[in-house]
Amino acid sequence: MDLTRYRRTESLLVDAPADAIYDLIADVGRMGEWSPVCTGGEYDADRSWFTGHNAIGEATWSTRCRVVAADRGREFAFVNYGLDGRYELVRWGFSLEPSSATTTEVVQSWEVLPTYADGFAAEGPDAGSLADRLDFMQGMAESGMPETLENLKRAAERSAEVA
């Protein structure tokens, strides 16, 4: 299956230093403050994995995620391994490009990975249609990523004003 249409990037200028924005993003417990789906999370002891919690309406679920980039002030990214942690499903990332000492372009990325179909198949016959699931996720990314960035911008700029 061609997954090239199941990737997206959104960007936004934020009036805050890159290190401060990174600190917000890398605090997975706070992700629920700006994401319309993620409600938070907690790291494993070594901080290379975390469990993320999500909700859409009344539906809630948790996923196992592996940190794949953690470069303070530059990039934070993770791969969602789903409910059981067996399949690489989706890569989420945030890259930070300072425009000045106090302004940063934040680029959020979302990409469905090639093993997504295997993880979906492991859910069994009640999971529905793979194409329907991917289209739903794409729609959530299209609306959710700009909302996440706007909320992150507000939080980062409030923090920068206090500092």
N, C-alpha and C positions, 0 to 999 in steps of 0.2 A: 504494500500500500504506500502510495506517495504521501508523505507527511509534510512536504514543504509548505503547504498552506496553513499548517498548524504550528506556526511560530509568529512571534510578534515582538516588536519593541515600541516603547513609548519613552519620551524624554521630557524633562521639565527643568528650568533653571530655578535654583533654590538659593536664597540669600542666607547662606550658612556655609561654614568651612567644611571641606570634604571629610575630615576626621570626625567631626561632630555628627554628620549625617551617617557615616559608616557606623558609629557607635549605636545610633538608633536602630538601623537596619539589622545589625548583627545581634541585637537583643531580641531574640525570637519570641520571648514572652510578651513583648510589647507590640508585636506585629498586628494584633487584633485592634489596636488603636487606629490603624489607618486602612487595613484591608477589609473589603466588604465580605470576604469569605473566611479567611484565616482568623481564628479567635485567640491565638497565642500558641505557645509551645514551651518546651523545656529541653535543655541540652542533657545528653548523657554526661557522665563524669569527665570524659576526655574531650568533650566539645566537638568531636568530629562527626557526631550524629545527634539528631534531636527528634523529638516527637512533636509534630505539628497538629493542632486541633482546628477543625473547620466546621462551618455551619452554613447551610442555605435553607432558610425557612426553619422548619421543624427538624430537618435532617441534620445530624451531626456525625462526624467521623474523625478519626485520627490517622496520621500517616507517619511512616518512618522516613526521615530525610538525612542524607549525607552531605556534609559541607564539602564542596569541591573547590572553593576559592574563598580565602579569608585574608585579604591584604588591606589592612586598615587604611582608610582614606582613598582606596582605589577600587576595590571590588569585593563583593560578597555574593556567593552563589551556592546553590544547593540542588541536589537531585532528589526528587520525590520518588520513593520506592514503594509507595502504596501502603495498604493496610498491613500486609504481612512482611514487607521489607525485602521481597525476593526479586523484583523486577525494576529496572530503571524505567520510570514512566515519563517524567516531565522534569526539565531543567528550568529553574527560576534563577534569575541573576539581577544584580544591581551593579552597574559600573558608575564610577564617580570621576568626572573630569573637571578639575578646578578651572574656572574662568579668571578668578582673582583669588586673593587670600580669603575673601569672604563670600564668594559666589561660586556655586558648583552646578554643573549640568549632571543631573541624575538620569541614567538610562536604565529602565527596567526591561528585562527580556523574559520571554516565555517560549519554550520549545518542547513539543511532544517528541519523545525519543523513539528510536526504531523498535525497542522491545515493548512498547506500550501494548501492542496487540497481544503479546504473550501474557502480560499481566491481566489484560481484560478477559482473555479466554479462561484464565485461571479462576475468574469469578463465577464461572458456570453459566448455564443456559438462562438463568433468570436475570442476567445483567443487561439484556436487551441488545440493541444494535451498536456495533463499534462506531459506525459512521455517525449515528445519532449522538452518541456520547462525545465523540470528538467535536462535532458541530456545536453541541451545548457548551463544552469547555472553551471553544474558540469564542463564542458569544460572551461567556463570562469574562474571558481575558480582555476582549474589546471594550467592555464597559468597566470592568474592575480595575484594570491597570491605570487608566487616567485618574480614577477615583483614589486609588492607593497613593499615587504620586502627589495629588493635590493635598491629601490628608497628611502625608509625610512632610510635604513642604510647610504646611501650617505648624506642625510639631517642631520641625527643625528651626524654623524662623522664630518661633516663640522661645525655644531654648537659646538661640543665638542672642536674642534681645536680653535675656536674663544674665548671660555670661559676661 
